[in-house]
């Protein structure tokens, strides 16, 4: 049985394919279109996952999308009656609803198919149920508490419940317009980062400040006695004027979310690319602290009401790794699973497993141990790309490639590392990565000047051998998806300055030998050379989506000041 899941008309459009409960392939459309967070219908991603299984659309049994326009109709009607939103807002929502309610037509138009020729059954799955399914049904837990928090989807911003066996049970939800995702995005805009997806910049800026504006933030977000939250809507415009949203192909965009009232309280917004003052840093720190205060209330409420020891999380807010790393030490939960593509991209997987388990009542057999679900390329294909560029290279066996690559990184040079299947989600996890020496205090500046061109306050992440986590960090719980921030032990911070953030933390990826054998070997060999069993790992890109193909890897390598490229079994080293 083949099931295709789709995320469309949200940021991070994507496709996922499963066969009899086994994950075959998944990828974001941005990796093919080369437009970050591409929104619209993921035609290229759909074609890829079908190719990976060597099937056609006519072989599909079920097709689903992570939007259900019929969900929460009463809440939508009450909202419209009370708020009387603008005609532009109503028109935008109606057009979005029309597109998403005609999935079969959109699918057939995109793939140039006759609708009458398709035997598949088509489904609209409510957005947050898809998020919850994406986390629980591929987790290692037979039962768990499940939480989804994001901006908004199908008029809901937060949903929670439990998962047991092959079923999800929704306990409660928080409706639009009260949204932690919108709160975080609005303050991010005010801080001068207006693009969709800029929230991670604010998370990186927050440790430079102090939470000096908590009194004001608690007026913006009110944590309720029952553990839920409300926004003080006077600080926002999304509920009344309706923030402009563009989701129909290309890069997604959001209009301004904060109101004149927000400006009255916090001052004039920062213009992009201007000086970041201490006030900006303190507002960022206060926003992060407010988010954590509200999320802790929900997480503790969920643990108390369910009595579960394991927590599964998804939704865009679940990418806030600073909060995620504090959950286990500060709540009653002992285990946690967060989907590697926790944002809207991951809902395509949630759709697949919601249909397979919740609707079709099939048993669970699959656990998502890694996120390597994208395209792979043969050495023959890679060799032809290198030859077409006229590059000089060495073809090496795996052991020699690992040894030479580790020596390059240990010597202080920057290595592009392109191996195996592309990762799914926003993090590079050792298959489409740029690798550098974490022991060099100047490496962060080197990467920014020569390759990444990012804001100086943004940290770089470590990949550490699973068996060495406790030697460098204050927690040992595995995180193969780089979704938690742990404290770097004080006596190790001087050893790995390039991955230690200003507050003494690092957003780590744990690497185990079974699921990432080649990457594990690279880090292990680097550790044998230097005594440090971790490397600096950043995504293989330069202001673009993470590279997907060998052509894109070579192009990025050539146009930046990367020193070497290990692509498949080939090693390319630039002349000094």
N, C-alpha and C positions, 0 to 999 in steps of 0.2 A: 504494500500500500504506500503510495507516494502522496505526501501532503506538502503543498507550497504555501509558505507564509510571506506576507508582504507588509511592509511599512511604507505608506505613500502619503503625500500631501502633509507631511510633517518633516521637520529637519531630520537628517540622517536616514533618508529613504533607503530601504534595504530589501533583500530577499533571503529566504532560508528554505531549505528542502530537507525533509526527513523521509526515510524509508523504513517502514515497520518499526518506528520509534527510534531509529538510529540517525544521528545527525550526519548528513551527507556533505552539505556545503552551506555557507552563509557569507554574505558580503554586503557592504554599503555601496550604493550607487556612486558616491563620491570617488571611489577608487578607480572607477572606469571613466566617469565624466571629467575628473580632475578639477572639480569645483567643491570646495569644502562644505560639508553639511548639506550637500545637494538635496533639494526638496522637489517633489513631483512624483511621477510614476517611475519605479526603478527598473526600466526595461532591460538595461545592460546587465544588471545584477541577476535578474530573472533568467536571462539567456545563459549567464555563467553557471548558475546552480543546476540548470537542466543539462548543460554540457557535462558537468562534473559527474552526473549520474548516467550520462549517455542515454537520455530519454528525450521525448518531445512533449509539448503541452498535452497531447492526446493521451499520454500515459498517466496523467495526474488523476488522482481520485478525489482530492479535495484542494480547494484554493481558498485562502482566507486573508482578510486585511484587518489591521488593528484599529479600526474605527467602526462605530455602530451609530449612525445618525438617529436611530430609533430609541437609543438609550436615554434615560433621564428626561423624557419629554416634559413631564410635569414641572420639574425643577427649571427647565429652560423657559417654559411658559410663564411661571411665576416671576422669574428674573426679568423677563421682557416686560411684564406688566408693572413691576415695581420700579425698574430702572429707566424704562423708556429710552433705550439706547438709540444712537443716531442711525439714520437711514443707511449710511455707509457701512456701519457695523453689521446691521441686519443683512444688507446685500452681500457682504463678505461671507457671513456665516451660511446664508442660503446657498451661495455658489459652492462653498466647500461641502455642504451637505449633499448637494446634487451629485457632485463628483464621486463622493465616497459611497453613495447608496447604489451606484451603478457599476459595481466592481467587475462583473462579467463583461460589460461593454468596454470598460477601460482596458481590461486585460486583453481582450480580443483586438481592440484597436491598436494597442501598443505592439502586439506580436503579429499583427496582420493575419488574424484567424477568423474563420467563420464560426460564430457562436453556436450554430447548430451542430458543429462537428465535435464539440467538446463534451465528454461524458462527466467531467468533474462537477462536484457540488460546490457551490460558492457560499462563503460565510462572512458575515460582519461580526467581529469579536470586539466587545467593549474594550476601550484603550487600556484602562488600568487592570482589567482582568488579564489582558495579554502581558502586561508588565509583570504581574504576580506569577503568572504561569512561566514566564521566561526565567524567573529565579528559582521557584520551588521545584518544578518538574524535572529540572536537570541537576538539582542539588544532590548531595550524598545522603540527605536526611529523609527518613520515612515519614516523619511528621515535624512540623516547624511552624512558628509564627511567620507571617508574610506581610511585608510592608512595601507599598509603592508610593513614592512622592515625586511629583514633577511640577511643571508649569500648569498645564491643564490638558485634559483629553476627554472628549465626550462629556464635557461640562463638570468633570470631577478633577480635583487636584491631588487628593490623597485618599488612599484606600488601604484597608488592612483586614487581616483575617487569619485563617489557619490553612495549612495543607496537611492532608493525611492520605498516605497511599497515592491513589491516582485521582484525588478530588481536592478542589479548593472550596473553602467556605468563606464568603465575604461577611465580615462582622459589621463594618461601618465605613463611612467615607466622609470627606469634607468637600462640599461643592464649590465650584467657581462662584464668586471671584476671589475667595480666600485661598491664597497659594503661596507657599514658601518659595517655589521656583520663580514666580513673578516678583516676589519681594527681592530675592537675590539678584535677579536680572535688572530690576529697576535701579537698585543702588549701584550695580556695576555700570549701568549707563551713566548715572550721575557722576561716577568717578572717572568718566572719560573713556570708557571702553564700550562703544555702542554696538559692536557687531554681535550677531548671533554666535553663541559659543564662547564669548569672552569671559564667562563667569570664572573659569579656571585662573585667569589672571588675577582676579580679585582675591581668590583663595591664596595665591602666592604672595600677594601684597600684604595681606592681613597680619602676618607675624612681625612685620616691621613697625606696627602701631600698637597702641594700647586701647582697650575697650572703654574709651573715655566718654562715649555717647550712649551708654546703655539706657539712661533714663529716657532719652529721646527714642531710641530703638524700641523700647517697651511700649511706647505710645503707638508706634507703627505696627508692631506685631504683639498681640495680646494673647498670652498663654492662659487658657481657661482652667478652671478648677478640675475639670474632668480629663485633663491631659491633651485636649485639642487646642486649636488656635484660631484666631480671627485676625484679619488685617483691619486697621483703621483706614477705611477706603478713601478718606479725604486726602491721603498722601499719594493716591494713584489715580490713573485715568482709564485703565483697561476695562473697568466695569461700566463706565458711563459713556465716554467718548468712543471707546473701542480702539485699542492700539492697532495701527495698520500692520497687517501681516501679509507676507508674500511667500507662498508655498508651492506655486504652480511652475515647477521647473527652475533650475538655476539655484543660486545661493539664497537661503531663507533670510528674511529680514524682519525685524520688529520695529514698530514705531516707538516713540518715547512712552515710557510706562509711568514715570513719576509725575506728580502734579506740581502746581505752583505752591501748594501748601508744603510740600517736601522742601522746596527751595527756601521758603520762609524760615523753616526750622534749621536746615542744614547749610544754607548758604548757596551761592551760585555754583552751578555744576562746573566741573573741570573740563576745559576744552581738550579734545584728544591731542596727544603728542606735546602737551605743555608740561611744565614742572609739576612733579608730584610732591606735595607739601606734607608736613607732619599731620595736618588736619585730615588730609585724604587718607593717610595711613591709619589714623585713629578711627575714621569712619569705617574703613574696610575691616579693621579688627573688631569694631563694635557690631558690624553686620554679621561677621562670621560667628561671633559669640552669641548673637541673638538667634541665628539659625540653629546653633547647637542647643541652646536653651529650649527652643520649641521642639526640635527633633528628639531630644532626650525625654521630654514629657510624653511624646507619642510612643517612643520605644519602651519606656518604663510602663506606660499604661498597657501596652500590648503584652508585655511579659507578665504583668500582674494578672491580666484578664484571661490569658491563655494557659499560664503555667508552663509554657514551653521553654526548653533550654537552648533551642536552635532558632536562629533568625535568618530569613531570606529577604533580600532587598533588591529593588529595581526602581526605575524612574530616574529622570535626569538628576535629581537632587542626590541620588545614591552614588553619584560620581564625586561627591564632596569627600575626598579621601581624608581630609583633616578631621572631620567628624567621625568617619567610619573607623579610624584607628582608635577612637576613644570608647567605642561601644562595649567591647568585651571587658575592659578593666573597670567600667563604671555602671554596668547594669547587671541584671541577673542572668544574662545569656552567656552560655559557655561555648557555643559554636555559631558560625556565621558563614553565609554564602551570598555573594553579591555578583550579579551577572556581569561578565566582562564588557558587554555592550549595554550597560544599564540604561542609557538614554533611549530615545525612541527607536533607534536602529534595532535594538534587541527585541522589540515587540514582534518582529517578524518570526523570530524563534518561538516567542510566547504563543503566537497564533497557531503555529504547527502543533505544539504540545497541548494547548488547550483543546484543539479539535481532537487530537489523538486520545487524550486521557479523559478530559471532562465530558466531551460530547460522545465519543465513541467507546468510552469505558475500557480502553486497552490498558494492560498492566505496564508499570514503569520498568524499564530495563537499562536506560542510558544515564550516565553521569558525565557531566562536562568537566573533565580534568584539565583541558587546555582550550585555547581560543584560536587554534590554527585551523581555520575553516575556509581560507581563501585560495586563490589560484596558486599553482606550483608550476615550475618550468624545468625541463630537462637540461642536462649539461649540453646537449647538442644545440638546443635553442639558444642557450646563453653564449655558447662559443660563436654562433653566427652573429649575434649582436656585437660581441667584442671585435670580431673580425671586420664587421661593417664599419666600425668606428676606427679601425686601424690601430687598435691598442695593443701594446706588448703585454703579454701575460704569461703566467706559469700555470700549467695544469698539475694539480697536486692530489695525492690521496688524502683521505679525511684526516688522518693523524698528523700528517705534515702540514696541511692547511691550518689546523687548529694551533699547532706549535708556532708556525710562522706568524699567524695572526696575533696570538698572545704576545709574542715578542715585539711586534709592532706597537701594540697598545702599551706594553710595559715600558717601551722606549719613549713614550710620550707623544706618539703620533696618533692621529684620528683615523679610525677604521670604519668604512661602510660594510655592514654585515647583512647579506641578502641570502637567505637559505629557506628551503622548504616552502610550506604553505603560508600565505599571508595571514596575519592576525586579524581578528574581528574585534571591533571596538576602537576606542580612541587611543589606546596605549600600544606602543611598540613593545613586543615581548620577546625579542631575541631572534626574530626571523626577518624583520624589516627595520633594523636598528642601526644607529650610529654609536660606536663603542669607543670609550676613552678611558684614560687612567684617572681614577678617583683620588689618587694620592697627590696629584698636583694641585696646589692652591690656585694656580692661574688657569686651570682647564676650563672653568666656566666662562671666563672672559675670552679664551681662545675660541671656544665653540660659538659664542655669540658673534665675535668679530669675523670669523672665517666662514661660518656655515649658517647658523640659525637666525641671527639678526633679531633676537628677541629682547624684550625689556630686561634690564639688568637685574631686577628684583626677582625674576622667576627662577625657581630652583631646577636643578637637574636630578634625575632619579637614579638610584642604585639597583642593580640586579645582583642578588647575593645567593650563594649556594644554600639550599634549604638547611643542610646540616650545620651551617655556620651562622645562622640568623641570631642565635642567642649570644654569640661572641661579639656582636656589633650593635644589636638593637635591644630595646627594653621589653619587647614582646617576641614570642616565638611562633605565634599562630601563623600557619602558612598563608601566603597571598600570591598565588601564581598570576593574578590579573592586575597587579599594581594599583590597587584600589584603597589602600590604607596607608596612613602616615604613622610611623612609629618614631620613638625617640632614639637618636643615636647615642650610645653609651658615652658618658663624658670622657672616659679615658681612651675612646676611639675616634673622637671628633677630629683631632689633629692628624690622625692617620689618613682620614678620608675627607678632606675639606671640600672637595669639589662636589660632593653629594650631600653635604650637611647644610641645611638651610639655616637662616639667621637665628631661628629659635631652637636649633640643635636637633632638628628632625630630618627624616628622609622618607619619601614616598616609595617604598621598596617593592620589588618583585622578587619573590622567592622562586628559585629555579631547582627543580628536582631532576634527577638523572633519568627517571623512567619516562617522563612526559616531554622533556626537552634535552635529549641526550647530547646533541652537538653543541648547543649553547652551554650546557652544563660543563662539557669538556673544555670549552674555551675559557670559561671563568675559572675552572679548576686549574688549568694550565697557567693562567695569569697568576693565580694564587701561589702556585709552586715557584714561579719566577720572582714574585714580589713579597710573598707572605700575607697578601691581602686577598681573600677569596670573594671579592666582589668587584664589579666594574661599573662605570658610569654608562647608562643606557638612555639614549634619547631617540626619538622617532627619526626614521630615514626620510627626511623631507626638508624643504626650505620654503616656508610660507606657502604650502600646498598640502593636499592630502598625502598621507604616507604612500610611498611608492608601491606600486603593485607589480609592474613588469620589469624584466631586465633592462629594457630600453630606458625606462624612467629612472632606474637606479644608476645606470651609466650616465645619463644626462645630468642628474643631480651631482654625481661624483665629479663630472668634468666642469660644471659651472660654479662649483664651490671649491674651497681650498682644503678639501678632504685629502688625506695623505695616501690612503690605500683603500682598496675595495676587494673584499672576499665575496664573490658571487658564484654560487654553486661550488664546484671544485676548482675554480679559477681565482688566482690572486693577481691583482693589478696594483703596481706601486708607482706613484708619480715620481719623476725626477725631482730632486731637491733644488 
